[in-house]
Amino acid sequence: MIKLRGISKSFGRQQVLNHIDLTVTKGEVVVILGPSGSGKTTLLRCVNYLEKPSSGEIAIGDFSVNCKHARKKEIHQLRQKTAMVFQQYNLFRHKTALENVMEGLLVVKKLPKEDARKRSIALLEKVGLGSKLDAYPSQLSGGQQQRVGIARALAMEPEVILFDEPTSALDPELVGEVLAVIRKIAKEGITMIVVTHEMSFARDVANHVVFMDGGLIVEEGTPVEVFNHPREERTKQFLKRITPELNYSI
Amino acid sequence: MGEPFDFSYVWSFLPKLLSTLSTTLLIVVSSLLAGIIVGFIVALPRLYKVPVLRTLSEIYISFFRGTPILIQLFLFYYGLPEILKLVQVDVTRAPVLVFVILTYGLHTGAYMSEMIRASVTAVDKGQVEAAYAAGMTGYQAFTRIVLPQALAIAVPVFSNLVIALLKDTSLAFTLGVMEMTGKAQTLGAVTQHFIETYIALALIYLVISFSIEKLLGMAEHRLLRHEDRNSPVKKTFGIHRNRSYRRIIAEMESGKGGVGL
């Protein structure tokens, strides 16, 4: 279980996150929606401290960090409990697909090489890249790179995987293969927080939808609640803009 | 000038000049080592944006890139002992080579620091974030992710710097150091076959430069094996694309010959 309490973040004088509270139960798939600049990516990056929150508390299981005085060691521990899939994949370009997945296992988890190798191969097979073990990122398509990114995140066996717009940088015809993989691992009961603009994906896969605007959580609930019966005016407007063909006023 | 031209002298001068090759190489290698260390120290404040030290680094780099190496040699050889005399330190008896290596080391260090800075910043920041997100420490992320890629990016610039340094060492003769150019001057004066000595000298520099370029080219090829040269994207741009974009950026940012910042 993940608990964010009173997370605030400002860049200079601009407050990007304003006392965000969010609880994610184990096995839940949380989708965060919102217009650009609403702070959703920043919130996600605060969870693993790629962005340092100005204040608040992050708790994963019984481990918690107070952001006012987080120590290096605590941040390091927090990061080991999370994994992230990036918009731009961010694969290590000088390493093969297999080495990318193995890297964290060897360096952070200190697994013996043979174990790390076996586990990484199994994961790459799972994301459908069993034949691309020795390919460098430059030899892979965007969709394939992102699937390696997902395998790399899975390898660390984190308590939660954070997806930062995982399909936004992809060509439209490659989005499907990546979403299919995310769907597959969502069904296995891995806790995920996903920032995305893929509405149909959010509808199908999410258990919990969060709508953010202006650094605040405006509305949250099940997909049916948020998509079909939005209570807040801002949510309605946003959904109308994103999917104009649907009428949400019912 | 001197005796009539006789090409056979070129061959006989070669071994004589090569006898001083070790001095030239000693200057090159020592200055390179000093340059790399100084370069790192100078690059760090700029990479990590340390307030005061950063400005000092910039002044240092401006000075060494903005003044001729010959003037720097004179300043260090004639000026430094005078300044040190003021604080009661006597270095007038120190060997000339020490001043030469010090000057070339600091000179190269300025260029090295620019090379290091450009190469490290050329590695995309997203990969560092990915390393942190996986739970790596700053040190692990730097040594395992940034450094190997920065090295590959730095090689072409490094190659230019080594060759430039090799040729710059020819100025050490002005302080009376018996390296290859110094030896050539004496040989010319003694035999009156100046042109032949300079041809022999040029040949030696050429061969060494060429070997350095080839060796480092191989190293670069090996370090960049992950950047697929036959990937479909690059193919569409034809042969003109076989120099990677990042490499060109790296060369532009700290190629030898730039002045100031």
Interface residues (C-beta under 8 A of the other chain):
Chain A: N48 L50 H76 R79 Q80 T82 A83 M84 F86 Q88 N90 L91 F92 R93 H94 K95 T96 E103 G104 V107 V108 Y136 P137 S138 Q139 R152 M156
Chain B: D124 G126 Q127 E129 A130 A131 Y132 A133 A134 G135 M136 T137 Q140 R144 I145 P148 Q149 A152 R225 H226 E227 D228 S231
